[in-house]
Amino acid sequence: MTQPPGQQPPQGGFGAPYDPPPGTPQPPPGYGYPPQGPGPYAPQAGPYARPPGYGPPPQPPATAPRPGGSGGGRSKGRTGVVVGAVLAVLLLAGGGIWLATGDEGGGRKPLAGPTGGSGGPSASPTSGGDDDATASGPTADELNAGREPGEAKVAWLAENGVDLPEYGEETHGPWFAGDLIAKGMYRKVTGYAVADGTEKWSLRLPTDLCASPTAPTADGKVVVGIEDNVSESEASCSVLQMIDLRTGKAGWKKTVDRSALQDGLSHVAMSISGDTVTFGRNTASDAFRVSDGKKLFGKREGVCQPFAFTGGARMLAAVSCQAEADDPVRQQVQEVDPVSGAPKWTYDLKPGWSVAHVYSVSPLVVSLRQPEKWAVVVLNDDGTYRSQLVGGDEDYGVRCAEESVDLGGNLDGCAGVAADADRLYMSGLPATGSGSGTNKVIAFDLATGNSVWKAPAPHGRLVFPLRMEGGKVLVHMEALYREGGEIGTLAPSTGTYATLLKHPESAAGTESSLFVPKVVYRDGRSYLLPQRISQDEDEEEKAATGVLVFGP
């Protein structure tokens, strides 16, 4: 499979840092200095090359474009960019950004524990089916055979088990609901028992998954976006399907009108906050009640329209006030009522800046961008300006679906960043030309924007913040080809590292094969899912690891 070409970093000067609107106290200089070189990955063959010492890399997705379509949750017809918007790595090199971009589903038996058991979705309570592969990956028992004292064990793992299109597909989820974990892939959503990986149910969808929220409702329901037909050239990401994750049953289904030209070309961003699911697009957004599908709010009057929302405890909206696509960029951040969509407050960005992502809703931390600039702004709870991070000369890496939400992915859900009431913790990237393959975590004071400590990753590895856990920074240390990964913590005051869960070396080959894994630490276990699965052969694709779980 051909390695995708790397996208080159911006050239030339980067101008002044982001300035808040007039009348706002000015932060110290931080983002906006000229670039300090091409970035640590520029000399490599492409954006999916791994740092030195990481052994054979996981197979990158193919980059041949699907024929141009009518828009949706996945990129189509964009040459030189990964189909499906896999990953964007944002580098702050003295202030700049560099984008390193980054059929039927059949159930299979879990590789540990007992086997559990169309015009519309069809549910199956058991595993198996017409996609069973003859190829097979390692079992949990095989991976645990060489486990050393003090190492965690492989609790269970599940194969992908889905025959994918030519260029692979991205993973949706994971979503937790009671004692189940669910994931979506291509035209199938599957629920597994958290305890032992038993496949409890599988739901086949009539068309491709194209968008999904980061997390489900508190009572275990999710609404996903699927395409309106199976055409590779004419399909639109316009159908909403509710799924009860506890039972695997399909609920209500609605089609959103995306016939307007700009709407049809827009990416879709989704979120769930309370009992509200949002379906955001560049020119119009809609919100529905998850429980029964009732429409709650839609396109606003006037020019300013929300195009993406955060999920969880607070619903923040990224709002565009451009009447036409070629008008100057003018955007806002708002907190909105999840039932009515009414704004509670509005923060106006300086003209020319756009909302890229929201790193945290409490405290409020927002990533902003221009074509060759990046800034991170901290807001007070009422939406007033608090501070701006001072980047200095470090390279910062935050893993999001795309460089900016208007290009793909959701407004929330970025990895490599966490926050508490006083500080933001952000992952760095290996120093340019160091060849070390190791990085740092940098802590920032939210009141001043200044960095307060820099903690090198233990053992010369790569480490990424996940969230806060028990007052500490929960982090994931990535696996090497012959060394297992870890879940650990950093002390907020000093950055001192402590191991929580050491993944076994005997499973390092399988763990390191997961493409840029999504990582969740929950109830003493770590759950890893590849961002994307793509292999040359169908049997290898079906046998690829879809879920890998470690526990004490």
FIBADO-992648 format. One line per 5 residues: number of its first residue (from 1); their letters; for each residue x, y, z of C-alpha. Coordinates in Angstrom, 2 decimals, m for minus. Layout:
N
NUM	a	X,Y,Z | ...;
END
This chain:
552
1	mtqpp	0.00,0.00,0.00 | 1.47,3.38,m0.97 | 2.60,5.61,1.88 | 0.72,8.96,1.76 | 2.82,12.04,1.07;
6	gqqpp	3.53,14.23,4.07 | 1.95,17.65,4.14 | 4.66,20.25,4.43 | 4.72,22.77,7.26 | 3.89,26.40,6.50;
11	qggfg	6.67,28.56,5.13 | 7.56,32.12,5.98 | 6.83,34.26,9.02 | 3.94,33.65,11.37 | 3.06,37.24,12.31;
16	apydp	1.71,38.41,15.68 | 0.04,36.17,18.25 | m3.71,36.03,18.66 | m5.04,39.25,20.12 | m8.31,39.23,22.07;
21	ppgtp	m11.03,41.68,21.05 | m10.43,45.38,21.90 | m10.69,46.19,25.58 | m9.50,42.75,26.69 | m6.32,42.58,28.84;
26	qpppg	m3.37,41.56,26.67 | m1.60,38.26,27.38 | 2.18,37.91,27.20 | 3.53,36.91,23.78 | 3.38,33.21,23.07;
31	ygypp	1.99,31.95,19.79 | 3.06,33.70,16.64 | 6.84,33.59,16.31 | 8.53,32.50,13.08 | 8.82,28.72,12.73;
36	qgpgp	11.93,27.09,14.14 | 12.35,24.54,11.38 | 10.18,22.12,9.48 | 9.03,20.08,12.46 | 10.20,16.75,13.83;
41	yapqa	8.49,14.54,11.29 | 9.32,16.44,8.13 | 12.29,14.24,7.08 | 10.26,11.05,7.32 | 8.55,9.30,4.47;
46	gpyar	5.08,10.46,5.44 | 2.83,11.36,8.34 | 2.43,7.75,9.48 | 6.12,7.06,10.03 | 6.90,6.33,13.68;
51	ppgyg	9.72,7.81,15.76 | 12.96,5.81,15.91 | 12.88,2.70,18.07 | 9.23,1.90,17.48 | 9.76,m1.14,15.29;
56	pppqp	7.49,m2.00,12.38 | 4.75,0.63,12.20 | 1.08,m0.26,11.92 | m0.18,m0.29,8.34 | m1.29,3.25,7.42;
61	patap	m4.61,3.73,5.67 | m4.63,3.94,1.90 | m4.95,7.40,0.46 | m6.61,6.87,m2.88 | m9.72,9.05,m2.77;
66	rpggs	m13.25,7.86,m3.06 | m15.13,9.62,m5.83 | m16.39,13.05,m4.92 | m19.67,13.02,m3.08 | m22.23,15.29,m1.54;
71	gggrs	m20.46,15.85,1.73 | m20.75,14.20,5.09 | m18.74,12.95,7.99 | m15.91,11.58,5.89 | m13.63,13.29,3.41;
76	kgrtg	m14.18,12.21,m0.17 | m12.22,13.12,m3.25 | m9.37,14.87,m1.42 | m6.07,13.68,m2.83 | m3.03,13.48,m0.60;
81	vvvga	m5.16,13.40,2.56 | m6.34,10.34,4.42 | m9.87,9.33,3.50 | m11.87,9.49,6.70 | m9.98,12.26,8.51;
86	vlavl	m7.87,10.04,10.70 | m5.58,12.26,12.70 | m4.21,15.77,12.82 | m1.05,16.46,14.80 | m0.74,20.10,15.71;
91	llagg	2.80,21.27,16.20 | 3.53,24.52,17.92 | 7.00,25.33,16.61 | 7.40,28.76,18.08 | 3.83,29.54,17.13;
96	giwla	3.02,27.82,13.86 | 0.95,24.77,13.13 | 1.75,21.83,10.93 | m0.85,19.33,9.83 | 0.75,15.88,9.81;
101	tgdeg	m2.41,14.13,8.89 | m3.04,13.21,9.98 | m19.65,m4.85,2.68 | m21.21,m6.09,5.35 | m20.13,m6.32,8.96;
106	ggrkp	m20.07,m9.71,10.58 | m19.64,m10.63,14.21 | m16.78,m12.78,15.51 | m16.19,m14.54,18.75 | m14.15,m12.69,21.37;
111	lagpt	m10.67,m14.06,21.85 | m11.17,m14.52,25.57 | m14.25,m15.54,27.50 | m17.35,m17.39,26.32 | m19.23,m16.66,23.13;
116	ggsgg	m22.30,m14.56,23.63 | m24.80,m14.51,22.00 | m31.97,m4.89,4.76 | m33.74,m1.58,4.35 | m32.96,m0.84,7.98;
121	psasp	m30.73,m1.99,10.80 | m30.84,m5.68,11.67 | m29.83,m6.94,15.09 | m28.16,m10.22,15.94 | m27.82,m11.37,19.55;
126	tsggd	m24.94,m13.74,18.81 | m21.57,m13.60,17.15 | m20.62,m15.33,13.93 | m22.07,m14.76,10.51 | m21.07,m14.72,6.87;
131	ddata	m17.94,m12.64,7.47 | m16.13,m15.15,9.67 | m12.49,m15.15,8.65 | m10.16,m18.09,8.33 | m7.23,m15.95,9.47;
136	sgpta	m6.98,m15.43,13.18 | m5.00,m13.14,15.45 | m3.46,m14.11,18.79 | m5.67,m15.08,21.71 | m5.54,m13.58,25.18;
141	delna	m4.09,m16.82,26.57 | m1.31,m16.75,23.99 | m0.44,m13.14,24.78 | m0.54,m13.78,28.53 | 1.74,m16.83,28.33;
146	grepg	4.88,m14.72,28.58 | 3.56,m12.24,31.15 | 6.06,m11.15,33.82 | 5.31,m10.51,37.53 | 3.90,m7.01,38.08;
151	eakva	2.54,m6.74,34.56 | m1.15,m6.48,33.77 | m2.81,m9.23,31.80 | m4.74,m9.14,28.58 | m8.28,m9.33,29.92;
156	wlaen	m9.71,m9.92,26.44 | m9.43,m8.83,22.86 | m11.80,m8.90,19.92 | m11.02,m9.13,16.24 | m12.35,m6.56,13.82;
161	gvdlp	m14.39,m9.22,12.03 | m15.70,m6.79,9.40 | m14.96,m6.94,5.69 | m14.07,m3.32,4.91 | m13.98,m1.32,1.66;
166	eygee	m10.77,m1.06,m0.32 | m9.25,1.78,1.70 | m10.34,0.73,5.19 | m12.56,2.56,7.67 | m12.31,4.51,10.90;
171	thgpw	m13.51,3.25,14.29 | m16.48,4.94,15.97 | m16.61,4.90,19.76 | m15.85,3.38,22.16 | m19.11,4.00,24.00;
176	fagdl	m19.80,2.57,27.46 | m23.27,1.66,28.72 | m23.52,m0.18,32.03 | m21.55,m3.41,31.73 | m21.14,m3.08,27.94;
181	iakgm	m18.66,m1.41,25.63 | m19.70,m0.72,22.03 | m17.92,0.35,18.89 | m18.93,1.08,15.31 | m17.13,0.06,12.13;
186	yrkvt	m18.33,0.59,8.57 | m21.91,m0.79,8.60 | m21.97,m2.47,11.97 | m22.16,m1.52,15.64 | m21.16,m4.19,18.18;
191	gyava	m21.62,m4.46,21.94 | m19.25,m6.49,24.13 | m19.40,m7.48,27.78 | m16.89,m5.36,29.66 | m16.01,m8.32,31.90;
196	dgtek	m14.86,m10.87,29.34 | m15.42,m9.54,25.82 | m18.42,m11.70,25.03 | m20.20,m10.27,22.00 | m23.63,m9.46,23.39;
201	wslrl	m25.16,m8.04,20.24 | m24.40,m6.74,16.79 | m26.45,m4.29,14.78 | m26.01,m4.20,11.03 | m26.68,m0.86,9.37;
206	ptdlc	m27.98,m0.45,5.81 | m25.31,2.10,4.84 | m21.93,3.44,6.01 | m21.34,5.07,9.36 | m20.25,8.62,8.60;
211	aspta	m20.42,10.59,11.89 | m20.84,9.93,15.61 | m20.65,11.74,18.96 | m17.75,11.29,21.35 | m19.90,9.86,24.17;
216	ptadg	m23.45,8.47,24.61 | m26.18,9.59,26.99 | m26.03,8.69,30.68 | m28.63,5.96,30.12 | m26.67,4.33,27.31;
221	kvvvg	m28.17,5.67,24.10 | m26.25,7.00,21.10 | m27.27,8.58,17.81 | m24.99,8.00,14.83 | m24.90,9.47,11.34;
226	iednv	m25.17,7.09,8.40 | m25.24,7.75,4.68 | m28.51,7.92,2.79 | m27.48,5.33,0.17 | m24.60,3.01,m0.75;
231	sesea	m23.32,5.00,m3.73 | m19.66,5.95,m3.50 | m20.25,9.13,m5.48 | m23.68,10.37,m4.44 | m24.12,9.33,m0.80;
236	scsvl	m24.83,12.06,1.76 | m24.24,11.86,5.50 | m27.81,12.84,6.29 | m29.51,10.02,8.20 | m29.64,9.85,12.00;
241	qmidl	m30.07,6.48,13.70 | m30.62,6.11,17.45 | m29.24,2.95,19.09 | m29.84,1.65,22.61 | m26.38,0.42,23.56;
246	rtgka	m27.66,m1.71,26.44 | m29.78,m3.89,24.13 | m28.37,m3.30,20.66 | m31.79,m2.32,19.38 | m32.27,0.40,16.77;
251	gwkkt	m34.60,3.21,17.76 | m35.86,6.23,15.86 | m34.46,7.23,12.51 | m34.57,10.62,10.77 | m33.28,12.12,7.55;
256	vdrsa	m31.92,15.67,7.66 | m32.48,17.85,4.60 | m29.04,18.67,3.21 | m30.12,19.72,m0.27 | m28.64,23.23,0.03;
261	lqdgl	m25.33,23.39,m1.83 | m23.09,24.56,1.02 | m24.80,22.22,3.48 | m24.25,19.25,1.20 | m20.54,20.02,0.96;
266	shvam	m20.04,20.48,4.70 | m18.47,18.08,7.13 | m20.73,16.81,9.93 | m19.82,17.21,13.62 | m21.90,15.48,16.31;
271	sisgd	m22.26,15.68,20.08 | m24.53,14.54,22.91 | m25.24,16.74,25.92 | m27.90,15.49,28.32 | m30.78,14.22,26.17;
276	tvtfg	m29.78,16.36,23.17 | m27.87,15.21,20.10 | m26.54,17.82,17.68 | m25.90,17.42,13.96 | m23.64,20.33,13.06;
281	rntas	m22.73,21.61,9.60 | m21.03,24.75,8.32 | m24.20,26.56,7.30 | m26.87,24.97,9.48 | m27.15,22.76,12.54;
286	dafrv	m29.98,20.74,14.03 | m30.61,19.27,17.48 | m32.91,16.41,18.43 | m34.01,14.77,21.64 | m32.16,11.47,21.95;
291	sdgkk	m34.98,9.69,23.78 | m37.67,10.19,21.13 | m36.16,12.04,18.15 | m38.15,15.25,18.60 | m36.46,18.22,16.95;
296	lfgkr	m35.37,20.77,19.56 | m33.78,23.54,17.50 | m32.36,24.20,14.07 | m31.05,27.00,11.87 | m31.09,30.41,13.52;
301	egvcq	m32.31,33.66,12.11 | m29.58,35.97,10.91 | m26.06,35.40,9.68 | m24.40,33.79,12.71 | m24.88,30.00,12.71;
306	pfaft	m23.40,27.33,15.02 | m21.53,24.62,13.11 | m20.28,22.34,15.91 | m21.03,21.69,19.59 | m19.37,20.03,22.55;
311	ggarm	m21.00,17.18,24.42 | m21.07,16.34,28.10 | m21.81,18.63,31.02 | m21.75,21.93,29.08 | m22.76,22.58,25.50;
316	laavs	m20.41,25.03,23.83 | m20.94,26.06,20.24 | m18.52,27.16,17.55 | m20.40,29.84,15.59 | m19.64,31.28,12.16;
321	cqaea	m20.81,34.75,11.15 | m19.78,34.57,7.49 | m22.65,35.27,5.12 | m20.72,33.85,2.15 | m17.85,31.38,1.94;
326	ddpvr	m15.42,34.02,0.62 | m16.31,36.62,3.28 | m13.69,37.39,5.97 | m13.64,34.84,8.77 | m15.66,36.00,11.78;
331	qqvqe	m16.46,33.48,14.49 | m17.71,33.20,18.06 | m17.71,30.80,20.99 | m21.02,30.46,22.82 | m22.42,28.44,25.66;
336	vdpvs	m25.92,27.37,24.65 | m28.90,25.81,26.37 | m29.01,22.16,25.18 | m32.82,22.15,25.04 | m33.58,25.45,23.33;
341	gapkw	m30.25,26.26,21.68 | m30.41,29.80,23.10 | m27.02,31.39,23.83 | m26.11,32.00,27.48 | m23.10,34.13,26.57;
346	tydlk	m20.99,34.94,23.50 | m17.23,35.42,23.11 | m16.28,37.13,19.83 | m12.98,36.12,18.27 | m10.76,38.62,16.57;
351	pgwsv	m11.54,38.73,12.81 | m9.57,36.15,10.87 | m9.44,33.58,13.67 | m11.59,30.46,13.76 | m12.52,27.92,16.42;
356	ahvys	m10.52,24.71,15.94 | m11.42,22.61,19.00 | m12.51,22.85,22.60 | m9.97,21.14,24.84 | m11.95,21.49,28.05;
361	vsplv	m15.42,22.79,28.99 | m14.59,23.17,32.69 | m12.32,25.10,32.76 | m13.00,26.59,29.34 | m10.00,26.09,27.05;
366	vslrq	m10.37,26.71,23.32 | m7.99,26.07,20.44 | m8.02,28.79,17.74 | m6.40,28.87,14.35 | m5.50,30.84,11.28;
371	pekwa	m3.97,29.24,8.18 | m0.45,29.51,9.63 | m1.05,30.28,13.29 | m2.31,28.49,16.35 | m3.42,29.89,19.71;
376	vvvln	m4.97,28.44,22.86 | m7.25,30.75,24.83 | m8.63,30.28,28.35 | m12.04,31.75,29.18 | m13.81,32.31,32.46;
381	ddgty	m17.03,30.42,33.16 | m19.05,33.42,31.96 | m17.24,33.50,28.62 | m14.96,36.44,29.36 | m11.27,36.34,28.50;
386	rsqlv	m8.91,34.90,31.12 | m5.53,34.16,29.52 | m3.64,32.85,26.51 | m1.08,30.07,26.70 | 2.54,31.11,26.20;
391	ggded	4.00,28.47,23.91 | 7.70,29.28,24.02 | 9.97,27.12,21.87 | 8.41,23.71,22.53 | 6.67,21.53,19.94;
396	ygvrc	3.17,20.62,21.10 | 1.14,17.68,19.86 | m2.61,17.31,20.36 | m4.38,14.45,18.62 | m7.66,15.44,17.03;
401	aeesv	m9.53,14.00,14.06 | m8.40,16.94,11.93 | m6.51,20.21,12.20 | m9.83,21.94,12.80 | m13.42,20.82,13.32;
406	dlggn	m14.53,22.45,10.08 | m12.30,19.96,8.26 | m13.46,16.83,10.08 | m14.15,15.18,13.40 | m15.92,16.69,16.39;
411	ldgca	m15.42,19.89,18.35 | m14.47,17.87,21.45 | m12.68,14.57,22.02 | m9.04,15.54,21.36 | m6.38,13.41,23.04;
416	gvaad	m3.06,14.58,24.40 | m4.54,17.32,26.59 | m6.20,17.50,30.03 | m7.13,20.25,32.47 | m8.02,20.85,36.09;
421	adrly	m9.22,24.06,37.72 | m5.77,25.63,37.72 | m3.70,24.07,34.96 | m3.71,22.68,31.43 | m1.50,19.69,30.62;
426	msglp	m0.46,19.27,26.99 | 1.66,16.67,25.25 | 4.74,17.68,23.34 | 6.46,16.00,20.42 | 10.06,14.84,20.00;
431	atgsg	12.53,17.66,19.48 | 13.44,18.40,15.87 | 16.31,16.20,14.76 | 16.70,14.57,18.17 | 16.04,11.06,16.89;
436	sgtnk	15.02,10.17,20.43 | 11.39,9.29,19.83 | 10.48,10.70,23.24 | 8.43,13.70,24.28 | 7.33,15.78,27.26;
441	viafd	4.16,16.85,28.99 | 3.99,20.59,29.63 | 1.82,22.14,32.35 | 0.44,25.67,31.99 | m0.95,28.00,34.64;
446	latgn	m4.42,28.95,33.42 | m4.36,32.28,35.26 | m1.23,33.54,33.50 | m0.80,31.24,30.49 | 2.82,30.54,31.47;
451	svwka	4.28,27.04,31.61 | 5.04,25.86,35.15 | 6.80,22.56,34.52 | 7.91,20.24,31.75 | 8.01,16.51,32.49;
456	paphg	10.01,14.27,30.12 | 8.27,11.02,29.28 | 9.62,8.11,31.35 | 11.93,5.53,29.76 | 12.44,7.59,26.60;
461	rlvfp	8.90,6.91,25.42 | 5.91,8.91,24.17 | 3.25,9.90,26.70 | m0.11,11.62,26.21 | m2.52,13.06,28.80;
466	lrmeg	m5.99,11.49,28.78 | m7.95,13.26,31.54 | m7.82,13.97,35.28 | m8.13,11.01,37.66 | m8.19,11.36,41.44;
471	gkvlv	m6.65,14.82,41.29 | m3.78,13.64,39.06 | m3.09,13.76,35.34 | m3.97,10.40,33.80 | m1.63,9.58,30.92;
476	hmeal	m1.04,6.83,28.38 | 2.49,5.76,27.54 | 2.57,4.29,24.05 | 3.86,0.79,23.40 | 7.00,0.02,21.47;
481	yregg	7.29,m3.04,19.29 | 8.94,m5.00,22.11 | 7.82,m2.98,25.13 | 4.27,m2.75,26.41 | 2.51,0.51,27.03;
486	eigtl	1.37,1.85,30.38 | m1.33,3.84,32.07 | 0.15,6.20,34.63 | m0.32,9.51,36.41 | 1.58,12.77,36.68;
491	apstg	1.52,14.81,39.88 | m0.10,18.18,39.04 | 2.42,20.12,41.10 | 5.63,18.54,39.80 | 4.94,16.23,36.87;
496	tyatl	6.32,13.23,38.78 | 5.28,10.00,37.05 | 3.74,6.93,38.70 | 2.62,3.70,36.99 | m0.98,2.57,37.42;
501	lkhpe	m1.18,m0.29,34.93 | 1.82,m1.80,33.15 | 0.82,m3.56,29.96 | 2.64,m6.87,29.39 | 5.68,m7.01,27.15;
506	saagt	4.31,m10.25,25.71 | 1.45,m8.28,24.11 | 3.60,m5.39,22.87 | 3.54,m6.53,19.26 | m0.25,m6.57,19.19;
511	esslf	m0.58,m3.33,21.16 | 1.89,m1.43,18.98 | 0.09,m2.59,15.84 | m3.00,m0.53,16.73 | m3.07,2.55,14.54;
516	vpkvv	m2.92,5.66,16.76 | m5.08,3.97,19.41 | m8.03,5.49,21.20 | m7.38,4.86,24.91 | m9.86,4.76,27.79;
521	yrdgr	m8.95,3.93,31.40 | m11.99,2.86,33.38 | m12.44,0.90,36.64 | m8.82,m0.22,36.69 | m8.75,m1.42,33.08;
526	syllp	m7.40,0.12,29.90 | m9.32,m0.19,26.63 | m7.50,0.40,23.35 | m9.11,0.64,19.91 | m7.35,1.54,16.64;
531	qrisq	m8.39,4.84,15.10 | m8.62,3.09,11.77 | m8.24,m0.38,10.26 | m6.90,m1.02,6.78 | m5.02,m4.03,5.46;
536	dedee	m4.06,m5.32,2.03 | m5.88,m8.64,2.39 | m9.48,m9.16,3.49 | m8.61,m11.99,5.87 | m5.95,m9.85,7.60;
541	ekaat	m8.44,m7.01,7.83 | m11.06,m9.20,9.54 | m8.47,m10.71,11.90 | m7.03,m7.32,12.89 | m7.45,m6.42,16.56;
546	gvlvf	m10.52,m4.23,17.03 | m10.52,m3.99,20.84 | m7.65,m4.74,23.24 | m8.29,m4.68,26.99 | m5.76,m4.87,29.85;
551	gp	m6.52,m5.40,33.51 | m4.88,m6.34,36.80;
END
